[in-house]
């Protein structure tokens, strides 16, 4: 994130990254359970 961005935009950017990480984790866990169930 460029340092010249307003603080609010940097916060939104960080929150967006956190949401993406959480979604990826949940998706991976969902895939794992499907994998275990199918096999």
C-alpha positions in Angstrom: 0.0 0.0 0.0 1.5 3.4 -1.0 2.3 5.5 2.1 0.8 8.6 0.6 -2.8 7.1 0.7 -5.2 8.6 3.3 -5.4 6.5 6.5 -9.0 5.5 5.8 -8.1 3.9 2.5 -5.2 2.0 4.0 -7.6 0.7 6.7 -10.1 -0.4 4.1 -7.3 -2.1 2.2 -6.1 -4.0 5.3 -9.7 -5.1 6.1 -10.1 -6.3 2.5 -7.0 -8.4 2.9 -8.2 -9.9 6.2 -11.6 -10.8 4.7 -9.9 -12.5 1.8 -7.6 -14.5 4.1 -10.6 -15.6 6.2 -12.5 -16.6 3.1 -9.6 -18.6 1.7 -9.1 -20.4 5.0 -12.8 -21.3 5.2 -12.8 -22.5 1.6 -9.8 -24.7 2.1 -11.3 -26.3 5.2 -14.5 -26.9 3.3 -12.5 -28.6 0.5 -10.7 -30.7 3.1 -13.9 -32.0 4.6 -15.4 -32.8 1.2 -12.2 -34.6 0.3 -12.2 -36.7 3.4 -16.0 -37.5 3.0 -15.6 -38.4 -0.7 -12.6 -40.7 -0.1 
